[in-house]
Amino acid sequence: MEPETRDPGQAMQRVRVGMTGLAVVLVLIALASAIHSVDQSEPETNLIAANEVAVNEVVEKAPEEPLAELGVTPSTLPAEPGNAATITKQIEAEQQKDSAKSR
């Protein structure tokens, strides 16, 4: 294997390509920063009001029992009085049917 001879012209070309790439990246960052700063020129009062409305909507829609809604666990909320009475009547009717069948 022969040792490579280094060409000074090739080294300078690599430096130029590297510096050009660095300059392009810096220009892109400056351009993105300028676009971003223009985009944020909206008054803050509108943003604050919009955030308050969004937060209020989220708070109102917060589920009481997310796992129960997904069906992972049973609900721990008390049953509605109307439902409890209906269920009690259904249980009593089933017990009467069972007792009638066993006679």
Phi and psi restraints in degrees (value plus and minus 20) as a CYANA .aco file:
   2 GLU   PHI    -112.3   -72.3
   2 GLU   PSI     118.5   158.5
   3 PRO   PHI     -86.8   -46.8
   3 PRO   PSI     121.3   161.3
   4 GLU   PHI     -95.7   -55.7
   4 GLU   PSI     120.3   160.3
   5 THR   PHI    -113.5   -73.5
   5 THR   PSI     114.5   154.5
   6 ARG   PHI    -112.5   -72.5
   6 ARG   PSI     111.5   151.5
   7 ASP   PHI    -115.4   -75.4
   7 ASP   PSI     103.5   143.5
   8 PRO   PHI     -82.7   -42.7
   8 PRO   PSI     -50.0   -10.0
   9 GLY   PHI     -86.9   -46.9
   9 GLY   PSI     -58.4   -18.4
  10 GLN   PHI     -88.2   -48.2
  10 GLN   PSI     -58.0   -18.0
  11 ALA   PHI     -84.6   -44.6
  11 ALA   PSI     -61.9   -21.9
  12 MET   PHI     -86.0   -46.0
  12 MET   PSI     -57.2   -17.2
  13 GLN   PHI     -83.9   -43.9
  13 GLN   PSI     -60.8   -20.8
  14 ARG   PHI     -83.6   -43.6
  14 ARG   PSI     -58.7   -18.7
  15 VAL   PHI     -85.1   -45.1
  15 VAL   PSI     -63.1   -23.1
  16 ARG   PHI     -82.9   -42.9
  16 ARG   PSI     -63.8   -23.8
  17 VAL   PHI     -82.9   -42.9
  17 VAL   PSI     -62.8   -22.8
  18 GLY   PHI     -83.4   -43.4
  18 GLY   PSI     -63.6   -23.6
  19 MET   PHI     -87.1   -47.1
  19 MET   PSI     -57.9   -17.9
  20 THR   PHI     -84.7   -44.7
  20 THR   PSI     -63.2   -23.2
  21 GLY   PHI     -81.4   -41.4
  21 GLY   PSI     -62.2   -22.2
  22 LEU   PHI     -83.0   -43.0
  22 LEU   PSI     -61.1   -21.1
  23 ALA   PHI     -84.6   -44.6
  23 ALA   PSI     -60.3   -20.3
  24 VAL   PHI     -82.9   -42.9
  24 VAL   PSI     -62.9   -22.9
  25 VAL   PHI     -82.9   -42.9
  25 VAL   PSI     -63.2   -23.2
  26 LEU   PHI     -84.0   -44.0
  26 LEU   PSI     -60.0   -20.0
  27 VAL   PHI     -85.2   -45.2
  27 VAL   PSI     -60.9   -20.9
  28 LEU   PHI     -84.1   -44.1
  28 LEU   PSI     -59.2   -19.2
  29 ILE   PHI     -85.3   -45.3
  29 ILE   PSI     -62.7   -22.7
  30 ALA   PHI     -83.3   -43.3
  30 ALA   PSI     -61.3   -21.3
  31 LEU   PHI     -84.1   -44.1
  31 LEU   PSI     -64.3   -24.3
  32 ALA   PHI     -84.4   -44.4
  32 ALA   PSI     -58.5   -18.5
  33 SER   PHI     -84.5   -44.5
  33 SER   PSI     -61.2   -21.2
  34 ALA   PHI     -84.7   -44.7
  34 ALA   PSI     -62.2   -22.2
  35 ILE   PHI     -85.7   -45.7
  35 ILE   PSI     -60.4   -20.4
  36 HIS   PHI     -85.5   -45.5
  36 HIS   PSI     -58.8   -18.8
  37 SER   PHI     -91.1   -51.1
  37 SER   PSI     -53.0   -13.0
  38 VAL   PHI     -89.9   -49.9
  38 VAL   PSI     -56.2   -16.2
  39 ASP   PHI     -86.6   -46.6
  39 ASP   PSI     -48.8    -8.8
  40 GLN   PHI    -111.2   -71.2
  40 GLN   PSI      -3.8    36.2
  41 SER   PHI    -101.1   -61.1
  41 SER   PSI     -17.4    22.6
  42 GLU   PHI     -86.7   -46.7
  42 GLU   PSI     119.1   159.1
  43 PRO   PHI     -79.3   -39.3
  43 PRO   PSI     122.5   162.5
  44 GLU   PHI     -91.3   -51.3
  44 GLU   PSI     -46.3    -6.3
  45 THR   PHI     -82.8   -42.8
  45 THR   PSI     -59.3   -19.3
  46 ASN   PHI     -86.5   -46.5
  46 ASN   PSI     -58.4   -18.4
  47 LEU   PHI     -86.7   -46.7
  47 LEU   PSI     -60.9   -20.9
  48 ILE   PHI     -84.6   -44.6
  48 ILE   PSI     -64.0   -24.0
  49 ALA   PHI     -83.7   -43.7
  49 ALA   PSI     -60.9   -20.9
  50 ALA   PHI     -85.6   -45.6
  50 ALA   PSI     -58.4   -18.4
  51 ASN   PHI     -86.6   -46.6
  51 ASN   PSI     -59.5   -19.5
  52 GLU   PHI     -84.1   -44.1
  52 GLU   PSI     -61.0   -21.0
  53 VAL   PHI     -84.4   -44.4
  53 VAL   PSI     -63.4   -23.4
  54 ALA   PHI     -84.2   -44.2
  54 ALA   PSI     -61.2   -21.2
  55 VAL   PHI     -85.6   -45.6
  55 VAL   PSI     -61.7   -21.7
  56 ASN   PHI     -82.8   -42.8
  56 ASN   PSI     -59.1   -19.1
  57 GLU   PHI     -85.3   -45.3
  57 GLU   PSI     -60.9   -20.9
  58 VAL   PHI     -85.9   -45.9
  58 VAL   PSI     -61.8   -21.8
  59 VAL   PHI     -84.7   -44.7
  59 VAL   PSI     -60.0   -20.0
  60 GLU   PHI     -89.2   -49.2
  60 GLU   PSI     -51.6   -11.6
  61 LYS   PHI    -112.9   -72.9
  61 LYS   PSI     -15.4    24.6
  62 ALA   PHI     -84.9   -44.9
  62 ALA   PSI     106.9   146.9
  63 PRO   PHI     -91.0   -51.0
  63 PRO   PSI     124.7   164.7
  64 GLU   PHI     -95.5   -55.5
  64 GLU   PSI     -58.7   -18.7
  65 GLU   PHI    -158.3  -118.3
  65 GLU   PSI      66.6   106.6
  66 PRO   PHI     -82.9   -42.9
  66 PRO   PSI     -55.8   -15.8
  67 LEU   PHI     -89.2   -49.2
  67 LEU   PSI     -56.1   -16.1
  68 ALA   PHI     -88.7   -48.7
  68 ALA   PSI     -56.0   -16.0
  69 GLU   PHI     -85.8   -45.8
  69 GLU   PSI     -53.0   -13.0
  70 LEU   PHI    -100.2   -60.2
  70 LEU   PSI     -32.1     7.9
  71 GLY   PHI      65.3   105.3
  71 GLY   PSI      -3.9    36.1
  72 VAL   PHI     -99.9   -59.9
  72 VAL   PSI     -61.4   -21.4
  73 THR   PHI    -149.3  -109.3
  73 THR   PSI     137.8   177.8
  74 PRO   PHI     -91.8   -51.8
  74 PRO   PSI     135.9   175.9
  75 SER   PHI     -93.5   -53.5
  75 SER   PSI     121.8   161.8
  76 THR   PHI    -122.7   -82.7
  76 THR   PSI     -18.4    21.6
  77 LEU   PHI     -92.9   -52.9
  77 LEU   PSI     126.3   166.3
  78 PRO   PHI     -85.2   -45.2
  78 PRO   PSI     124.6   164.6
  79 ALA   PHI     -89.6   -49.6
  79 ALA   PSI     133.0   173.0
  80 GLU   PHI     -89.8   -49.8
  80 GLU   PSI     124.6   164.6
  81 PRO   PHI     -78.1   -38.1
  81 PRO   PSI     -59.4   -19.4
  82 GLY   PHI     -83.8   -43.8
  82 GLY   PSI     -60.7   -20.7
  83 ASN   PHI     -88.7   -48.7
  83 ASN   PSI     -58.9   -18.9
  84 ALA   PHI     -83.3   -43.3
  84 ALA   PSI     -61.9   -21.9
  85 ALA   PHI     -85.7   -45.7
  85 ALA   PSI     -61.2   -21.2
  86 THR   PHI     -84.2   -44.2
  86 THR   PSI     -63.2   -23.2
  87 ILE   PHI     -84.6   -44.6
  87 ILE   PSI     -61.4   -21.4
  88 THR   PHI     -81.4   -41.4
  88 THR   PSI     -63.0   -23.0
  89 LYS   PHI     -83.4   -43.4
  89 LYS   PSI     -59.9   -19.9
  90 GLN   PHI     -85.4   -45.4
  90 GLN   PSI     -60.3   -20.3
  91 ILE   PHI     -85.1   -45.1
  91 ILE   PSI     -63.8   -23.8
  92 GLU   PHI     -82.9   -42.9
  92 GLU   PSI     -59.5   -19.5
  93 ALA   PHI     -85.7   -45.7
  93 ALA   PSI     -60.5   -20.5
  94 GLU   PHI     -85.7   -45.7
  94 GLU   PSI     -58.7   -18.7
  95 GLN   PHI     -85.8   -45.8
  95 GLN   PSI     -58.0   -18.0
  96 GLN   PHI     -86.3   -46.3
  96 GLN   PSI     -58.2   -18.2
  97 LYS   PHI     -86.3   -46.3
  97 LYS   PSI     -62.1   -22.1
  98 ASP   PHI     -84.4   -44.4
  98 ASP   PSI     -61.0   -21.0
  99 SER   PHI     -89.5   -49.5
  99 SER   PSI     -52.0   -12.0
 100 ALA   PHI     -90.1   -50.1
 100 ALA   PSI     -55.4   -15.4
 101 LYS   PHI     -91.9   -51.9
 101 LYS   PSI     -54.6   -14.6
 102 SER   PHI     -96.8   -56.8
 102 SER   PSI     -33.6     6.4
